[in-house]
Amino acid sequence: MSDLQLTDWRNHALALESEVNKVVVGQHTPIRLITTSIFARGHVLLEGDVGVGKTTLLRAFTRGIGGGYQRIEGTIDLMPNDLVYHTYLGEDGKPHVSAGPLLMSGENLSVFFFNEINRARPQVHSLLLRVMAERSLSAFNAEHYFPHMIVFADRNQVEKEETFEIPSAARDRFMMEIPIVVPNDDAIMEALVFDTKFHNVDALVDTVKPDVLQFDELNGFSGVIQSNITASDTLKKYALNLWKATKAPLDYGVKVSGVDMNRLVLAGASPRGMSMMLRAARVNAWLNNRTAVLPDDIHAVFHSTIAHRLVFSPVYEMRRTEIARDMLSGIINAVAAP
Amino acid sequence: MTKFIRFFSLILLFCATPLSALAIDSQDLPDIKEGFVTIKTIDPTQRVGYTVGDVIERDVILTIKAPYTLVETSLPIKGYEKRYRGQVIGIELKNIHHEKDVHKDYTTHHIKLAYQVFTNSVVAKNAALGPEYLNLINMKNNKDLVKYRIPSLGIAISPLAIFGAVKVEDNMSPMLEPLLMTHTQEKQWLKVALGILVISLLGLLYILGVHTWLPRMGGPFASAYRTLRKTPNSAEGLKQAVSKLHLAFNNTGAMSIFNDNLDTFLAKKSNFSPLKYEIQQFFALSRQVYFEPNATHDIGNNPSKWLVQFARRCRDCERGLTPTPLDSKAGA
């Protein structure tokens, strides 16, 4: 039964990918990673410049999996309660309260997009992190649950003024950090500019076949994937070595040009981070029609699940993206399996 | 009584007459005609520097043609003191050894003469070995008795020690070659040192060649191939073989090689490009052995044998050779 279930769901997952690929072109890798995070039930940090299609991407996925989609913009004056409710004076002249973005879709909330999360204050981060971890919220003397919610947050990496960098403990709550970059292919770039179908986002998203997946079944099926995709002893040992290498890269001969490796890493990947990596790797193995995790599956998610968790010396924080990429590539090149 | 004495004297005279005839002094006999005797002497190379007690040997090889033959009683007598103008010169024949080879037309005599010096002088003085006179008799005519002279060999007797103020240069004989320093020992040491140097260089080459006797013999795949040939054909042996080949790939590419970075490896090591499909087969086998037992591969029922063939082909690529054709039965 499980085999049939796995095959059936895989076909649906690949159909969803195909649908999203039609509306967001040239983003096969991010789309595969988002699909992975949806089935691994992990929250995602999106990294990319403005206008590269992050919102379109998330809306397309939301249409494909169903459920509610909510979005909020991070601003310096955003307060935690802005996520929960709005107050306003109604036409009757009396104050009114309406549900904020978190509560608006109720338990059906499937995608919550926090744009420019680093513009919001740490108090807002705290609330969001609790919701991410517990998928519940106390408000109006009641407990609200969001069992199917996945948070996507975008960081503005360019502007640093009036921003609050997400601390490493908060970054660790996200399963992945996925870079969204403009495609290099000239034909795709030309299509994005001149093809009018990409100009109207609403109409574009409407072309995605709705409800390819059932958002309220994802949690249950995620467990099926995790229990059916196995990891051999060799694979476990390999993952363990990767983990150790993130803590002490020099022990594995990993070096990054222009970096004092003795001072670089303050903290490697966390146990939570490694377990999330293995969850994502299992999903990747399933998407590739395998019954066990291979090193290739770990490689597919290694950068996106580990890079944002590494804690570097402050002196190297400005070059974080570049250094993390080189260091993790070096680790993959240095650690052997079997 | 008187009669008896006369008779005895007559008998004695009769007996003594032939002896006296034979004891004729050789020097008084006529010389043999030319062509009947040839001589070859082997003389000592040292002609000077002899002093009391020294023994000087000289070989004489005489070839005497028929009808003449050597009267062997005329050979020099051991213990005879050489004289010059009646004076003893202090050289004595210490020993003589005579052999002969008789042929139909000629006879060859090998005469080895050993003289000993019994004189000395405070200054260098000339001396000579010989000459020696030999008697030859015509076998067809007993009255034809002739002599042959073995030429003398000039030598110089040197003092045991120089006394007084002597200028060596003035006292040096032009017959004495310059004394050279002996370098036999140095030559031997040089040979030993050269031997050690050659052995050291070979050792260095061996070390630089990663402990191999032939160039590129110590490559990762060459080593893997040698190991795989000895690996047992069992499940555990298969795991070891796959692991060894993974190690060879990693060492060759100087990075961990997986299925997902195989193209990078082949771009870096284009020698292995002809084996791309087989390398993919190998990774499929590795996947089954190490990660996913349910996975399938198309190698066949005897993957251990296939791995040995595969390792050999990889070794060929490593050495820049065209890979050995795959045995069609491998893996079957």
Boltz contact constraints between the chains, C-beta under 6 A:
constraints:
  - contact:
      token1: [A, 232]
      token2: [B, 291]
      max_distance: 6.0
  - contact:
      token1: [A, 234]
      token2: [B, 290]
      max_distance: 6.0
  - contact:
      token1: [A, 235]
      token2: [B, 291]
      max_distance: 6.0
  - contact:
      token1: [A, 291]
      token2: [B, 294]
      max_distance: 6.0
  - contact:
      token1: [A, 292]
      token2: [B, 291]
      max_distance: 6.0
  - contact:
      token1: [A, 292]
      token2: [B, 292]
      max_distance: 6.0
  - contact:
      token1: [A, 294]
      token2: [B, 291]
      max_distance: 6.0
  - contact:
      token1: [A, 295]
      token2: [B, 258]
      max_distance: 6.0
  - contact:
      token1: [A, 296]
      token2: [B, 258]
      max_distance: 6.0
  - contact:
      token1: [A, 296]
      token2: [B, 259]
      max_distance: 6.0
  - contact:
      token1: [A, 296]
      token2: [B, 260]
      max_distance: 6.0
  - contact:
      token1: [A, 299]
      token2: [B, 260]
      max_distance: 6.0
  - contact:
      token1: [A, 333]
      token2: [B, 255]
      max_distance: 6.0
  - contact:
      token1: [A, 333]
      token2: [B, 256]
      max_distance: 6.0
  - contact:
      token1: [A, 336]
      token2: [B, 250]
      max_distance: 6.0
  - contact:
      token1: [A, 336]
      token2: [B, 256]
      max_distance: 6.0
  - contact:
      token1: [A, 338]
      token2: [B, 243]
      max_distance: 6.0
  - contact:
      token1: [A, 338]
      token2: [B, 290]
      max_distance: 6.0
